[in-house]
Amino acid sequence: MNIYFLCKRYYTNKDLIHDRFGRLYHLPKQWVTHGSDVFVDAIDYRNNTVINVNEVGVSFHTIPATASKIPRFLLDAYRNACIAKPDVLIASGDIYIGYLGLWIARRLGVPFVYDVYDYYPSFRINRFKGLAWLFDHTVKNADLVLCASQPLLQKVLNGLSQNALLIENGVDTSLFDKGDDLLARQAMKLMANIPLVGYFGSITPSRGPLLIEACRKIRLALPNLRLVMAGRVNDVCLDESWIDYFGELGQSDIPKLIQACDVVCVPYADDTFNSMSGACKIAEYLACGKPVIATRVSNHEQIFKDAPSSICDPDPNDMAKAILSQLQNPEIALFPEELAWQSIGQKLYEALTKLV
């Protein structure tokens, strides 16, 4: 099977080419293991230089889409798709990429798959008039829609398309696994014999402040507790002396930070974007065998149905209570093997073969 995959180079604050992160890297990698020829066009908003990389059997190619390159990038995407001669075309990442993928697929006469890993109309940049309609139009006309979370899948099924499949954000189990917490603390220069609570991901007004306030409350009872964080920061202050902020790290360092912590968190506020999200970090936390605290948004309650102590309200007081409970009496959810990229890739490949 020949697969042409149109996506973004930079997403979730990671670089597809250098970070080898997430579904945009691991799904093509899995398709190759099933014998497919895969050509990835990654739209690049930051650089004018084209990069070609062949890795794990996948041809990764960047298409510059800076202001001066926008007219050319549309032509390049169409030309590259024609050269790839795909049996199926897949687009992932934002509304206009989905629509461009649909447009090219229809001209090539091949099935179109739209990978919706977030609810794109909730992005601030997508609130211009007409973009929500364009999203609905693309979803309705796709031969298959991939959704990264159960709530997002239900939204698609309820009025947009019945041709939808749950393809969650998985984890690279060769990188994320159970480790020795003391060795991890030594590697990351974190103190031993004190409680560490962690969060690793985008730190924004809706993803972070809940946890900071909860830890501030916990420190009244456990003054030596420290909060460990890593990820891109937007409009959140991290100047507390008890916060160890590691900046934006490569994927290879994140497992050590998770392993070093006593409890790891998904501190999402209850808003439209978070309620539809499928957090990449949940699979990473579970693969490392750590106690988790996640707010009651999206399908987190379902994910942790066998470890109810992992769930709290999106409220600092309830989160503080839940973290203290996990520190004192840890309840660890088992890692579901279906969140390994191998299992996810197998599920998706079987769905693609039915389209071709």
Backbone hydrogen bonds in HBPLUS format (Angstrom, degrees):
<---DONOR---> <-ACCEPTOR-->    atom                        ^
c    i                          cat <-CA-CA->   ^        H-A-AA   ^      H-
h    n   atom  resd res      DA  || num        DHA   H-A  angle D-A-AA Bond
n    s   type  num  typ     dist DA aas  dist angle  dist       angle   num
A0037-ASP N   A0001-MET O   3.00 MM  36  6.34 151.0  2.08 143.9 153.1     1
A0087-ASP N   A0002-ASN O   2.77 MM  85  5.19 164.5  1.79 133.5 137.6     2
A0003-ILE N   A0037-ASP O   2.85 MM  34  6.19 166.0  1.87 167.0 170.0     3
A0039-PHE N   A0003-ILE O   2.96 MM  36  6.34 164.8  1.98 168.2 173.3     4
A0004-TYR N   A0088-VAL O   3.28 MM  84  6.68 164.6  2.31 158.0 162.5     5
A0090-ILE N   A0004-TYR O   2.91 MM  86  6.27 166.7  1.93 163.7 168.2     6
A0005-PHE N   A0039-PHE O   2.90 MM  34  6.15 168.0  1.91 160.6 162.8     7
A0041-ASP N   A0005-PHE O   2.84 MM  36  6.15 161.8  1.87 160.4 166.4     8
A0006-LEU N   A0090-ILE O   2.81 MM  84  6.24 161.4  1.84 160.8 165.5     9
A0092-SER N   A0006-LEU O   2.84 MM  86  6.31 151.5  1.92 160.8 169.2    10
A0007-CYS N   A0041-ASP O   2.97 MM  34  6.32 165.2  1.99 166.5 167.7    11
A0043-ILE N   A0007-CYS O   2.85 MM  36  6.17 171.8  1.85 147.6 145.2    12
A0009-ARG N   A0043-ILE O   2.87 MM  34  5.42 161.5  1.90 142.6 136.2    13
A0016-LEU N   A0009-ARG O   2.76 MM   7  5.15 172.8  1.77 159.8 161.7    14
A0011-TYR N   A0014-LYS O   3.01 MM   3  5.42 149.1  2.11 148.1 155.4    15
A0014-LYS N   A0011-TYR O   2.85 MM   3  5.42 152.7  1.92 117.7 125.6    16
A0019-ASP N   A0015-ASP O   2.73 MM   4  5.23 153.2  1.80 148.7 157.7    17
A0025-TYR N   A0022-GLY O   3.19 MM   3  5.73 148.4  2.29 110.9 119.4    18
A0026-HIS N   A0022-GLY O   2.91 MM   4  6.05 178.2  1.91 161.3 161.9    19
A0027-LEU N   A0023-ARG O   2.99 MM   4  5.31 159.3  2.04 130.7 136.6    20
A0029-LYS N   A0025-TYR O   3.31 MM   4  6.43 155.2  2.37 140.9 148.2    21
A0030-GLN N   A0026-HIS O   2.95 MM   4  6.15 147.7  2.06 143.5 151.2    22
A0030-GLN N   A0027-LEU O   3.07 MM   3  5.09 119.1  2.45  97.5 112.3    23
A0031-TRP N   A0027-LEU O   2.97 MM   4  6.31 152.3  2.05 153.1 161.3    24
A0032-VAL N   A0028-PRO O   3.15 MM   4  6.44 153.2  2.23 150.2 155.7    25
A0033-THR N   A0030-GLN O   3.11 MM   3  5.16 119.5  2.50  95.2 109.8    26
A0034-HIS N   A0031-TRP O   3.09 MM   3  5.32 144.7  2.22 101.6 112.1    27
A0036-SER N   A0031-TRP O   3.24 MM   5  5.66 160.1  2.28 141.5 138.4    28
A0035-GLY N   A0032-VAL O   2.86 MM   3  5.12 160.4  1.90 116.8 118.4    29
A0059-SER N   A0038-VAL O   3.19 MM  21  6.37 173.9  2.19 161.6 159.8    30
A0040-VAL N   A0059-SER O   2.76 MM  19  5.96 176.6  1.77 166.2 167.4    31
A0061-HIS N   A0040-VAL O   2.82 MM  21  5.94 147.3  1.92 157.2 167.7    32
A0042-ALA N   A0061-HIS O   2.74 MM  19  6.05 165.9  1.76 159.4 164.5    33
A0063-ILE N   A0042-ALA O   2.95 MM  21  5.99 156.1  2.01 134.9 137.8    34
A0044-ASP N   A0063-ILE O   2.88 MM  19  5.69 172.4  1.89 140.9 141.0    35
A0065-ALA N   A0044-ASP O   2.63 MM  21  5.48 154.0  1.70 156.0 148.2    36
A0062-THR N   A0051-ILE O   2.97 MM  11  5.34 149.4  2.06 149.5 157.4    37
A0053-VAL N   A0060-PHE O   2.80 MM   7  5.05 167.9  1.81 154.1 157.5    38
A0060-PHE N   A0053-VAL O   2.70 MM   7  5.05 164.1  1.72 175.6 169.9    39
A0055-GLU N   A0058-VAL O   2.94 MM   3  5.30 150.6  2.03 153.3 153.3    40
A0058-VAL N   A0055-GLU O   2.73 MM   3  5.30 169.4  1.74 126.2 129.3    41
A0069-LYS N   A0066-THR O   2.79 MM   3  5.17 146.3  1.90 115.2 126.5    42
A0072-ARG N   A0069-LYS O   3.04 MM   3  5.32 113.6  2.49 106.0 122.0    43
A0073-PHE N   A0069-LYS O   2.88 MM   4  6.04 149.1  1.97 158.9 169.1    44
A0076-ASP N   A0072-ARG O   2.85 MM   4  6.13 157.9  1.90 154.1 161.3    45
A0077-ALA N   A0073-PHE O   2.96 MM   4  6.09 160.2  2.00 147.0 151.2    46
A0078-TYR N   A0074-LEU O   3.21 MM   4  6.44 163.3  2.24 145.2 149.3    47
A0079-ARG N   A0075-LEU O   2.89 MM   4  6.06 164.8  1.91 153.2 157.9    48
A0080-ASN N   A0076-ASP O   2.83 MM   4  5.93 166.7  1.85 152.9 156.7    49
A0081-ALA N   A0077-ALA O   3.01 MM   4  6.13 154.4  2.07 143.7 150.8    50
A0082-CYS N   A0078-TYR O   3.03 MM   4  6.28 153.7  2.10 146.0 153.1    51
A0083-ILE N   A0079-ARG O   2.99 MM   4  6.32 155.7  2.05 149.5 156.1    52
A0084-ALA N   A0080-ASN O   2.94 MM   4  6.16 151.4  2.02 146.1 153.8    53
A0085-LYS N   A0082-CYS O   3.25 MM   3  5.35 141.1  2.41  98.4 108.8    54
A0089-LEU N   A0111-PRO O   3.03 MM  22  6.33 171.9  2.03 166.0 167.9    55
A0113-VAL N   A0089-LEU O   2.89 MM  24  6.25 158.4  1.94 157.8 162.9    56
A0091-ALA N   A0113-VAL O   2.96 MM  22  6.43 158.3  2.01 165.8 171.7    57
A0115-ASP N   A0091-ALA O   2.81 MM  24  6.03 173.7  1.82 166.8 168.2    58
A0098-GLY N   A0094-ASP O   3.24 MM   4  6.44 155.0  2.31 140.5 147.4    59
A0099-TYR N   A0095-ILE O   2.96 MM   4  6.30 161.3  1.99 155.1 160.1    60
A0100-LEU N   A0096-TYR O   2.91 MM   4  6.01 159.0  1.95 143.2 149.1    61
A0101-GLY N   A0097-ILE O   2.91 MM   4  6.09 158.3  1.96 146.7 152.7    62
A0102-LEU N   A0098-GLY O   2.96 MM   4  6.25 156.6  2.02 148.7 155.0    63
A0103-TRP N   A0099-TYR O   2.90 MM   4  6.13 162.4  1.93 152.4 156.9    64
A0104-ILE N   A0100-LEU O   2.98 MM   4  6.22 162.7  2.01 153.7 157.3    65
A0105-ALA N   A0101-GLY O   2.92 MM   4  6.03 165.9  1.94 151.2 155.8    66
A0106-ARG N   A0102-LEU O   3.00 MM   4  6.14 159.4  2.04 152.1 156.8    67
A0107-ARG N   A0103-TRP O   3.29 MM   4  6.50 149.3  2.39 139.7 147.2    68
A0108-LEU N   A0104-ILE O   2.96 MM   4  6.22 141.1  2.11 148.5 160.1    69
A0109-GLY N   A0105-ALA O   2.83 MM   4  5.90 119.0  2.21 138.8 154.9    70
A0110-VAL N   A0105-ALA O   3.10 MM   5  5.35 162.7  2.14 144.9 148.4    71
A0143-ASP N   A0112-PHE O   2.84 MM  31  5.37 140.3  2.00 144.0 157.0    72
A0114-TYR N   A0144-LEU O   2.95 MM  30  6.45 155.7  2.01 159.4 164.8    73
A0146-LEU N   A0114-TYR O   2.86 MM  32  6.16 163.6  1.89 145.9 150.3    74
A0116-VAL N   A0146-LEU O   2.71 MM  30  5.70 161.8  1.74 156.7 159.1    75
A0120-TYR N   A0118-ASP O   3.04 MM   2  5.55 116.2  2.46 110.3  93.5    76
A0122-SER N   A0119-TYR O   3.00 MM   3  5.92 160.2  2.04 129.0 134.8    77
A0123-PHE N   A0120-TYR O   2.97 MM   3  5.49 164.9  2.00 120.0 125.0    78
A0126-ASN N   A0123-PHE O   2.94 MM   3  5.25 147.5  2.04 108.1 118.4    79
A0127-ARG N   A0124-ARG O   3.36 MM   3  5.62 155.7  2.42 117.4 115.1    80
A0131-LEU N   A0128-PHE O   3.25 MM   3  6.04 168.0  2.27 138.7 142.3    81
A0134-LEU N   A0130-GLY O   3.01 MM   4  6.26 152.5  2.09 143.4 151.3    82
A0135-PHE N   A0131-LEU O   2.92 MM   4  6.18 151.4  2.00 147.2 154.4    83
A0136-ASP N   A0132-ALA O   3.03 MM   4  6.33 167.2  2.04 150.9 153.5    84
A0137-HIS N   A0133-TRP O   2.83 MM   4  6.05 160.0  1.87 152.2 158.4    85
A0138-THR N   A0134-LEU O   2.97 MM   4  6.15 158.5  2.02 146.0 150.9    86
A0139-VAL N   A0135-PHE O   2.97 MM   4  6.22 166.6  1.99 158.3 161.8    87
A0140-LYS N   A0136-ASP O   2.89 MM   4  6.03 166.1  1.91 154.0 158.0    88
A0141-ASN N   A0137-HIS O   3.11 MM   4  6.21 140.6  2.27 140.5 150.1    89
A0142-ALA N   A0139-VAL O   3.33 MM   3  5.32 156.8  2.39 101.0 107.7    90
A0145-VAL N   A0163-ASN O   2.79 MM  18  6.18 147.2  1.90 147.6 158.7    91
A0165-LEU N   A0145-VAL O   2.80 MM  20  6.21 150.3  1.89 164.3 173.7    92
A0147-CYS N   A0165-LEU O   2.93 MM  18  6.18 160.0  1.97 158.9 162.3    93
A0167-ILE N   A0147-CYS O   2.80 MM  20  5.63 157.8  1.85 146.0 153.6    94
A0153-LEU N   A0149-SER O   2.96 MM   4  6.21 154.8  2.02 147.8 155.5    95
A0154-GLN N   A0150-GLN O   2.97 MM   4  6.23 159.2  2.01 154.0 158.7    96
A0155-LYS N   A0151-PRO O   3.04 MM   4  6.29 150.6  2.13 143.0 150.8    97
A0156-VAL N   A0152-LEU O   3.06 MM   4  6.34 156.6  2.11 149.7 155.3    98
A0157-LEU N   A0153-LEU O   2.90 MM   4  6.16 163.7  1.93 154.1 158.9    99
A0158-ASN N   A0154-GLN O   2.91 MM   4  5.95 144.9  2.04 142.6 151.5   100
A0160-LEU N   A0156-VAL O   3.02 MM   4  5.03 142.1  2.17 142.5 150.3   101
A0161-SER N   A0156-VAL O   2.87 MM   5  5.72 162.8  1.90 147.6 148.5   102
A0159-GLY N   A0157-LEU O   3.01 MM   2  5.82 133.9  2.23 103.3  90.5   103
A0171-VAL N   A0339-LEU O   3.02 MM 168  6.38 131.9  2.26 155.0 166.7   104
A0175-LEU N   A0172-ASP O   2.99 MM   3  5.58 159.3  2.03 116.6 123.2   105
A0176-PHE N   A0172-ASP O   2.97 MM   4  6.17 171.2  1.97 160.4 163.1   106
A0184-ALA N   A0180-ASP O   2.95 MM   4  6.17 155.4  2.01 151.3 159.1   107
A0185-ARG N   A0181-ASP O   2.92 MM   4  6.11 151.5  2.00 143.2 150.4   108
A0186-GLN N   A0182-LEU O   2.99 MM   4  6.26 154.0  2.06 146.2 153.5   109
A0187-ALA N   A0183-LEU O   2.90 MM   4  6.13 157.5  1.95 147.2 153.3   110
A0188-MET N   A0184-ALA O   3.04 MM   4  6.23 149.6  2.13 145.0 152.4   111
A0189-LYS N   A0185-ARG O   2.85 MM   4  5.71 101.1  2.48 134.8 151.5   112
A0190-LEU N   A0185-ARG O   2.75 MM   5  4.70 167.6  1.76 141.9 145.1   113
A0189-LYS N   A0186-GLN O   3.23 MM   3  4.94 159.2  2.28  97.0 102.9   114
A0226-ARG N   A0195-PRO O   3.09 MM  31  6.54 158.9  2.13 160.1 166.1   115
A0262-ASP N   A0196-LEU O   2.84 MM  66  5.40 154.7  1.90 139.4 147.2   116
A0263-VAL N   A0196-LEU O   3.37 MM  67  6.82 153.4  2.44 153.2 158.8   117
A0197-VAL N   A0226-ARG O   3.04 MM  29  6.42 163.8  2.06 161.9 167.2   118
A0228-VAL N   A0197-VAL O   2.74 MM  31  6.01 166.6  1.76 160.0 164.8   119
A0198-GLY N   A0263-VAL O   2.89 MM  65  6.36 155.1  1.95 149.8 158.2   120
A0265-CYS N   A0198-GLY O   2.83 MM  67  6.11 148.6  1.93 159.3 168.5   121
A0199-TYR N   A0228-VAL O   2.98 MM  29  6.48 146.2  2.10 160.0 170.4   122
A0201-GLY N   A0230-ALA O   2.96 MM  29  6.34 138.1  2.14 166.3 164.2   123
A0203-ILE N   A0232-ARG O   2.83 MM  29  5.94 176.0  1.83 166.6 166.0   124
A0234-ASN N   A0203-ILE O   2.88 MM  31  6.24 157.8  1.93 171.5 171.8   125
A0204-THR N   A0207-ARG O   3.14 MM   3  4.89 141.8  2.29 113.2 120.6   126
A0207-ARG N   A0204-THR O   2.90 MM   3  4.89 159.1  1.95 108.8 115.8   127
A0269-ALA N   A0206-SER O   2.91 MM  63  5.01 163.6  1.93 150.5 150.0   128
A0211-LEU N   A0208-GLY O   2.95 MM   3  5.45 122.1  2.29 114.5 127.8   129
A0212-ILE N   A0208-GLY O   3.12 MM   4  6.43 157.8  2.17 152.9 159.9   130
A0213-GLU N   A0209-PRO O   2.97 MM   4  6.12 168.9  1.98 155.0 157.1   131
A0214-ALA N   A0210-LEU O   2.97 MM   4  6.14 152.6  2.05 141.8 150.2   132
A0215-CYS N   A0211-LEU O   2.87 MM   4  6.07 162.1  1.91 152.3 156.3   133
A0216-ARG N   A0212-ILE O   2.98 MM   4  6.18 145.9  2.09 142.4 152.2   134
A0217-LYS N   A0213-GLU O   3.14 MM   4  6.44 147.1  2.25 142.3 149.9   135
A0218-ILE N   A0214-ALA O   2.97 MM   4  6.31 155.4  2.03 147.2 154.6   136
A0219-ARG N   A0215-CYS O   2.97 MM   4  6.08 150.3  2.06 146.4 152.9   137
A0220-LEU N   A0217-LYS O   3.15 MM   3  5.64 159.0  2.20 110.5 117.0   138
A0221-ALA N   A0218-ILE O   2.87 MM   3  5.58 146.0  1.98 119.1 127.5   139
A0222-LEU N   A0218-ILE O   2.81 MM   4  5.97 157.3  1.86 145.5 152.7   140
A0225-LEU N   A0222-LEU O   3.04 MM   3  5.69 169.6  2.05 126.2 128.4   141
A0227-LEU N   A0242-TRP O   3.06 MM  15  6.44 158.9  2.11 152.9 159.6   142
A0244-ASP N   A0227-LEU O   2.75 MM  17  6.07 162.2  1.78 160.8 167.2   143
A0229-MET N   A0244-ASP O   2.95 MM  15  6.23 165.3  1.97 150.7 152.2   144
A0246-PHE N   A0229-MET O   2.89 MM  17  6.28 163.5  1.92 158.2 161.9   145
A0231-GLY N   A0247-GLY O   2.83 MM  16  5.64 148.2  1.93 123.4 132.9   146
A0243-ILE N   A0240-GLU O   3.22 MM   3  5.59 164.1  2.25 116.4 117.2   147
A0253-ASP N   A0250-GLY O   3.15 MM   3  5.88 156.3  2.21 120.8 126.5   148
A0254-ILE N   A0251-GLN O   3.24 MM   3  5.40 136.3  2.44 102.2 113.4   149
A0257-LEU N   A0253-ASP O   3.34 MM   4  6.74 153.2  2.42 149.0 156.4   150
A0257-LEU N   A0254-ILE O   3.06 MM   3  5.18 117.3  2.46 100.7 116.0   151
A0258-ILE N   A0254-ILE O   3.01 MM   4  6.32 162.4  2.04 161.1 166.0   152
A0259-GLN N   A0255-PRO O   2.88 MM   4  6.06 168.4  1.90 153.0 156.4   153
A0260-ALA N   A0256-LYS O   2.98 MM   4  6.07 139.6  2.15 139.1 149.5   154
A0261-CYS N   A0258-ILE O   3.14 MM   3  5.50 146.6  2.25 108.0 117.0   155
A0264-VAL N   A0291-PRO O   3.06 MM  27  6.47 165.1  2.08 160.0 163.5   156
A0293-ILE N   A0264-VAL O   2.93 MM  29  6.36 145.2  2.05 149.8 158.7   157
A0266-VAL N   A0293-ILE O   2.78 MM  27  6.25 146.0  1.89 156.2 161.4   158
A0268-TYR N   A0266-VAL O   3.04 MM   2  5.86 136.2  2.24 104.3  92.4   159
A0295-THR N   A0266-VAL O   3.27 MM  29  6.50 158.9  2.32 163.3 157.0   160
A0275-SER N   A0271-ASP O   2.89 MM   4  5.91 153.5  1.96 154.9 163.2   161
A0276-MET N   A0273-PHE O   3.26 MM   3  5.64 152.0  2.34 106.9 114.6   162
A0277-SER N   A0274-ASN O   3.17 MM   3  5.00 156.0  2.23 100.0 107.4   163
A0282-ILE N   A0279-ALA O   3.39 MM   3  5.81 151.5  2.48 106.7 113.3   164
A0285-TYR N   A0281-LYS O   2.80 MM   4  5.99 161.1  1.84 155.8 159.7   165
A0286-LEU N   A0282-ILE O   2.98 MM   4  6.22 167.7  2.00 155.2 158.2   166
A0287-ALA N   A0283-ALA O   2.94 MM   4  6.03 156.0  2.00 144.4 151.0   167
A0288-CYS N   A0284-GLU O   3.19 MM   4  6.39 138.0  2.37 139.4 149.5   168
A0288-CYS N   A0285-TYR O   3.14 MM   3  5.26 130.6  2.39  96.7 109.8   169
A0290-LYS N   A0285-TYR O   3.47 MM   5  5.98 172.7  2.47 148.8 150.8   170
A0289-GLY N   A0286-LEU O   2.97 MM   3  5.01 156.4  2.02 103.2 110.6   171
A0294-ALA N   A0310-SER O   2.69 MM  16  6.02 159.9  1.73 173.3 178.8   172
A0312-CYS N   A0294-ALA O   3.08 MM  18  6.32 147.4  2.19 146.2 149.6   173
A0297-VAL N   A0295-THR O   2.80 MM   2  5.66 133.3  2.02 109.5  94.5   174
A0296-ARG N   A0312-CYS O   2.73 MM  16  5.75 128.8  1.99 160.3 171.8   175
A0300-HIS N   A0297-VAL O   3.08 MM   3  6.02 167.4  2.10 151.4 153.9   176
A0302-GLN N   A0299-ASN O   3.11 MM   3  5.35 122.9  2.45 101.9 115.6   177
A0303-ILE N   A0299-ASN O   3.05 MM   4  6.39 158.1  2.10 152.8 159.4   178
A0304-PHE N   A0300-HIS O   3.04 MM   4  6.26 152.9  2.12 150.9 156.9   179
A0305-LYS N   A0302-GLN O   3.26 MM   3  5.03 153.6  2.33 112.1 107.9   180
A0307-ALA N   A0304-PHE O   2.96 MM   3  5.00 157.8  2.01 105.7 112.7   181
A0310-SER N   A0307-ALA O   2.90 MM   3  5.82 166.8  1.92 131.9 135.7   182
A0311-ILE N   A0308-PRO O   3.19 MM   3  5.69 171.6  2.20 116.7 119.3   183
A0315-ASP N   A0313-ASP O   2.67 MM   2  5.30 139.4  1.83 106.7  93.4   184
A0319-MET N   A0315-ASP O   2.89 MM   4  6.04 159.6  1.93 160.0 166.9   185
A0320-ALA N   A0316-PRO O   2.87 MM   4  5.96 158.2  1.91 144.7 150.5   186
A0321-LYS N   A0317-ASN O   3.09 MM   4  6.30 160.2  2.13 145.2 150.2   187
A0322-ALA N   A0318-ASP O   2.96 MM   4  6.16 156.1  2.01 145.1 151.7   188
A0323-ILE N   A0319-MET O   2.88 MM   4  6.09 162.7  1.91 156.8 160.9   189
A0324-LEU N   A0320-ALA O   3.05 MM   4  6.20 165.7  2.07 150.6 154.5   190
A0325-SER N   A0321-LYS O   3.07 MM   4  6.27 153.5  2.14 142.7 150.0   191
A0326-GLN N   A0322-ALA O   2.98 MM   4  6.28 153.9  2.05 148.4 155.1   192
A0327-LEU N   A0323-ILE O   2.86 MM   4  6.13 147.0  1.97 150.1 159.9   193
A0328-GLN N   A0324-LEU O   3.00 MM   4  6.19 152.2  2.08 147.2 153.9   194
A0329-ASN N   A0325-SER O   2.74 MM   4  5.73 161.7  1.77 151.2 157.3   195
A0339-LEU N   A0336-PRO O   2.93 MM   3  5.84 167.5  1.94 129.8 132.5   196
A0340-ALA N   A0337-GLU O   3.07 MM   3  5.58 168.2  2.09 117.6 120.1   197
A0343-SER N   A0340-ALA O   3.03 MM   3  5.54 121.9  2.38 111.5 124.2   198
A0344-ILE N   A0340-ALA O   3.13 MM   4  6.46 164.9  2.16 156.3 160.9   199
A0345-GLY N   A0341-TRP O   2.76 MM   4  5.81 162.0  1.79 149.5 154.9   200
A0346-GLN N   A0342-GLN O   3.06 MM   4  6.22 152.5  2.13 141.5 148.3   201
A0347-LYS N   A0343-SER O   3.08 MM   4  6.32 163.0  2.11 149.5 153.5   202
A0348-LEU N   A0344-ILE O   3.00 MM   4  6.26 162.4  2.04 153.5 158.0   203
A0349-TYR N   A0345-GLY O   2.88 MM   4  5.95 162.9  1.91 148.5 153.9   204
A0350-GLU N   A0346-GLN O   3.10 MM   4  6.27 161.2  2.14 149.6 153.7   205
A0351-ALA N   A0347-LYS O   3.33 MM   4  6.59 148.6  2.43 137.5 145.5   206
A0351-ALA N   A0348-LEU O   3.00 MM   3  5.06 117.7  2.40  96.9 112.7   207
A0352-LEU N   A0348-LEU O   2.89 MM   4  6.24 152.5  1.97 154.1 162.4   208
A0353-THR N   A0349-TYR O   2.99 MM   4  6.26 156.4  2.05 153.6 158.9   209
A0354-LYS N   A0351-ALA O   3.26 MM   3  5.41 135.4  2.47  97.5 109.0   210
A0355-LEU N   A0352-LEU O   2.94 MM   3  5.23 142.7  2.09 105.4 116.6   211
A0356-VAL N   A0352-LEU O   3.30 MM   4  6.61 146.0  2.42 151.7 160.4   212
